[in-house]
Amino acid sequence: MIPSQQNHVVTTIETMPPESITTTPTLVQRIRKVISRELVVTLALGQVLSLLVCGIGLTSKYLAEDYQANTAVFQSFLNYILLFLVYTTTLAVRQGEENLLAILKRRWWKYMILGLIDIEANYLVIKAYQYTTLTSVQLLDCFTIPVVLLLSWFFLLVRYKAVHFVGVGVCLLGIGCMVGADVLVGRQQGLGDNKLLGDLLVLGGATLYGISNVCEEFIVKNLSRVEFLGMMGLFGSFFSGIQLAIMEHKELLKVHWDWQIGLLYIGFSACMFGLYSFMPVVIKRTSAASVNLSLLTADLYSLFCGLFLFQYKFSGLYLLSFVILVLGLVLYTSSSTYVAQDPRVYKQFRNAGQPVTDTPTLGPLEPSVTYTSLRQDIEEEPHIRVA
């Protein structure tokens, strides 16, 4: 190389902008990329839901054990009434296509089925505590997670990465540690009257929960949160009222009403209403699968409260299980999911008699939505938006 060419090369390298020179990311940079502000906010939102579930469990325990108030349907009925008063009335005063009557005209039977599913999911799991052990309920209630993953894969076209399955496996390992700690400290709460029946009730309730959560994710990401909650309040209060009149009217007469029981019912209703109102917000930000993984820590919060309120025995495995659960949540939410393709194209693709074409729509599209478990990894992959 002649001297003039060497000088030209040196000058070119020296004048290159700093951002054009690639450097290997350090360990700190990699950690910051994974543990971002968005991830911390999402984990915090999930734990708020877990604390609300903890409040629901504690108030239910006080009502059932200290006051012999076995009123599972009545407690759900109070929540649906609150949803009706707040969200259904909001839909009723709206104008246009988001009005209550307009929504009922288009989708009344779908929300009726979804309301029945939600009611019976709550009833089956609460009823199972009368027949099986707490340990079995904790284990089998995790069946909601694979149900949500499968339904999201087939109906929402969500695709997962290997890190998501690893995160789910780590979370389930954390639940296994918690159950093992329950066995060691003798916190199994009896063997139950009919363990097989109780286990089947939990599996049935977990399956219905999975269906309800996936439907909720679809509605809040494609329609609106207020529409979902308003329809749940309408059909939930109607059908749970019928179930209450048939199954629990005698139990209500046995309750010895006083201000303490009243406060417990108010506390339960407030926690349940907060859970129903806040969960769609978190699901829209993340996904139904991520929310269900976050709710696994609710049992641990209930346990920590029970250490002071009910003199539960402590085991170091409880802290280990909490750490493992949080680690699994971090793994799952550290990478975003994606949608396989536009659902309209997917439906055309399944019809072998028609070619796949990108036909224009005649009317306005519904709000666009990107299915993601946490954050937008623009550097890694483009998000596919679904109209």
N, C-alpha and C positions, 0 to 999 in steps of 0.2 A: 504494500500500500504506500502511495506517495505521501509526503508530509502534508500537502494541502488537504487530502482526503481524511487523514487522521484528525486534523484540526476541526474539520467539518463534523465528524462523528462526535468528538468530545463536546463541541458546542451544542449539538442536537440533544445529547443526553443531559447536559447541564440545564438546558432550557425547557425540558419536559416538565409538565405540571405535576405536583406531588401526588394528586389522586390517581394519576395514570401508572404509578409505580406500585405493583402489587406486593404486599407483604403477608407473611403467614400470620394468621390471627393468634394472639396469645391465649393462654388458658383463661385469663380474666375476661377477655373479650368474648370468648365462647360462652362463659357462664352468664355474662350480661345479656347475650343474645337469647339464651334459653329462659333465664329468670328475669323477665322484663317487667315493667310496671303493669302492663296489661295482664300478665299472668298472675301477679300478686292481687290485682283487683278482682280477677275472676275467682281465685281461690277464696278470697274474703267473702265474695257474694255467696259462694256455695256454703261457706260455714255459717253465714247468717241463716240460710235455709235450715241447716242442721240444728242450729240453736232453737229455731221455731218448732222443729219436730221434737226436740228435747222438751220444750215447754208443753207440747201436746201430750207427750208420754207421761210427764210428771203429774199434770192435772188429772189425766185419766187414771193414773195409779192411785192418787188420793181419793178420787170419787169411788173407785171400785173397792179398794181395800179398807179405807177408813170410814166410808159412809155407805158401803154396799149399794152404790148407785150404778147398776149395770145397764146403762142407757146409751149404748153405742150409736144406735140409729138417731136418737134424740139429739145427741151431740153433733152429729153430721147435719141434722136438720137445721140446727141453729146456724151453722156456717152457711148453708145454702140460702137461708133467709137473708142473712147479711149480704151475700152476693147479689141476691135479687133486689134488695133495697138500694144498693149502691150502683151496680152495673146494669141490671136489667132496666131500671128506671132511666139510666143514662141513655140507653139505646132507644127507649120509648120517646124521649123528647128530641132525638135527632131527626134531621130532615134528609130526604133523598134515599139513596141506595143503602145507607148505613142505618136506616130506621129499623126498629124492631119488627114491624110488620113485613117490611121488604125482605129482611133476613129470613123470617119464618116462612115466607112464601117460597123462597128458593131452596132452603136447606133445613127445614124443620125436622124431617125424619132422621137426618144424619145426627143432629144435635140431640135428638131424643135417645137414640141408641148410645151415643157417647155419654150422656147423662146417666143412663142405666149402668153402663160399664163402670163409671167412676163411683157411683153409689155402692155397687156390689163389691168393688175392690176394697173399699174401706171396711165394709161389713165383714167380709170373709177373713181378712187379716186380724181384725179385732176379735172376732169370734173364735179364731184358732187358739188364742191364749187360754181358753177354757178347757182345751183338750190336749194340747201338747206343751212341751217345755219352752222356756225362753231361748235356750240354746238352739233348738230346732227352728224356731221362728227367725232368729238371727241368721242362721245358715241358709234356710230355704228362701227367705225374703230376697236374697241376692239373685234369685232366678230372674228378677226384673231386668237385670243388666243384659244377659244374653238375649232376652226377648226384645229389648230396645235395640240392640245392635242388629239383630236379624231383620226386624221390621224396618229399621232405618235403611238397611242395605237394599231391601227389595222394593220398598214403597217410596222412600225419599231419595233413593239412588245415591246415598252417602257411601263414600269409599274410604277405608281406613288404611293406615300404614302399620308397619310392624310395631312401631313404638306405642301405638294405641292398644294393641293386644297385650303387649308387655305391661303397660300401665294397668290394664284391667286385671291381669294376673297378679300383679303386686298388691293391688287393693284387696283382692280375694284372699291373698296370703295374710294380709293384716287382719281380716275378719276371722281367719282361722286361728291366729294368735289370740284374739279377743275371746273366742269361744273356748280355746284351751285354758285361758286364765279363768273363765267362768267355772270350768270343770274342776280346776285345782282349788279354788276357794269355795267350792260347793254352792255356787250361785246358779243352780239349775231350776229352782222353783218347782220342785216336784216332778213326777213323771207324767202327769196328766191322766185324764179319765180314759181317753181313746186316742193314743198317740198317732195312729195311722190316719184317722179322720182329721185330726188337727194338722198334720203335715200336708194332707191333700188340700185342706182349706187354704193354707199358706201358699202353696203352689198355684192354686186357682186365683187367689188374690194378687200374687206377684205377676201372673200372666196378664190379668186385667189392668194392673197398674202400668205394665209395659205398653199395652195397646193405647191406654189413655194418654200416656206421656208422649208417644210418637204422634198421635193425632193432635195433641196440644202444640207440639213443635211445628207441625205443618200449618196449623191455623194461625199461630202468632207470627210466623215468618211470611205468610202469604196473605192473610186477611188482617185481623187486628186482635190485640189483647183484650180490649173491652168487649168485642163480640164474643170471644170464647168465654170470658167470665160471666157475661150477661146471660148467655145461653145455659151455662152450667147453673147459674142461680135460678133460672126459670124452670128448667126440667128437673134439676136436682131437688129443689124445694117441693115440687109437685109430687114426684115419685117417692122421695124419702118421707114425705108427709103421709102418703098412703101406706108405706111400709111401717111407719111409726104407729099408725092407728091400728094396724093388724097385729103387729108383733110385740110392741112395747108399751101399750097403754096401761097394762097392769103393773109393769115395772115402775112407771112414773108415779102411780098411786102409792107405791111402797116407799118412795123417797121422803125422808123427813126434812122438809125444807127449812133452812135457816140462812143467815147471812153468809156463813162460811161456805156452804154448798153453792150459794148464789155466786160468790166470788170465784169459786173454782170453775163453774160453768162459764162465767164471763172471761176468765183467763184462758180456758180452753178455746172458746169461740174467737177471742182476739188472736191467739196464736194460729189457729186454723185459717182464719180470714187473712192474716198476714202471709201465711204460707201460700195460699191460693192466689193472692194478689201479686206477690213478689216473684213466685216461681216462673210465670211467663216472661218476666223481664230477664231473668237469668237464662232461661232456655233460648230466648231470642238472641242473646249475646253469645251463648255457647251452643249447647245441644242438650237433648234429653238424656243422652248417655252420660255426658259430663255431669249433669245435675244429679243423676242417680248415684254416680260414684261419690260425689260430694256428700250425699245424704248418709253414706256408710258411717261417717263419723258421729252421727246423731246418737247412736247407742253408747259411744264412749262419753259424750257429754252427759248423757243421762246417768251413766255410771259414776262419773266424777261428782255429780250433784248428789247421787245416792250415798256416796261416802260420808257426806255430812248430814243428809236428811234421814237416811234409812240405815245408817251404820253398816254399809257394805264393807266387806273385807277387800283390802288392796293387794294387788299383785304387780310386780314389775313388768309382766307381760302386757299389761294394759298400756303402759307408756310406749313399749316397743311396738304394739299394734298401731298406736296413733302415729308414730313416726313412719311406719311402713305405709299406712294409708295416705299420709301426706305425700310421701315419695311417689306412690302410685299415681296420685292426682297430678303431681308435677310432671311426671312422664307422659301422662295422657294429654294434658293440656299444653304441653310444650310444642306440639306440632299440630297444624290445622288439618282438618279433613277436607274433602272436596266432593263435588257432585260429578257423577259419571258423565252426564249429558243432559240436555234439555228434556224434561219429561214428555213434552209434546212430540219431539223427535223419537223418543223411546217408544211411545205408543205406536207411532207410524212404523217404526222398525219391527215391532212385534207382528204387525199385519203384513204377512208375506205377499199379499196380493197387490199392495200399493208400493210404489217406489218412495224412497225417503227424499222428500223435497222440503225446502225451506219456504213454505207458503206464507204470504203476509197475512196478518190478522185483520179482521174487519172492525173490531172494536178496540177500545183502549186496553192496554195490558195492565195486569195487577202489579203492585209494587215489586220491584226487583229484589232478590234476596240472594245472598251468598251463604251457603252452609259452611260454617267453620267452627271448630271446637274452641278456638281461642283467638288467635291473632292472625294477621294477614302476612304470610311469608312470601312477600313479593319477590325476594331474591331467589327463592327455591322453585316456585311454580306459579303460574297464573291461575287466578280463581275463575271458575266458570259461573257466570251469573245466570239465574233462572228467572225469566219474566213470568 
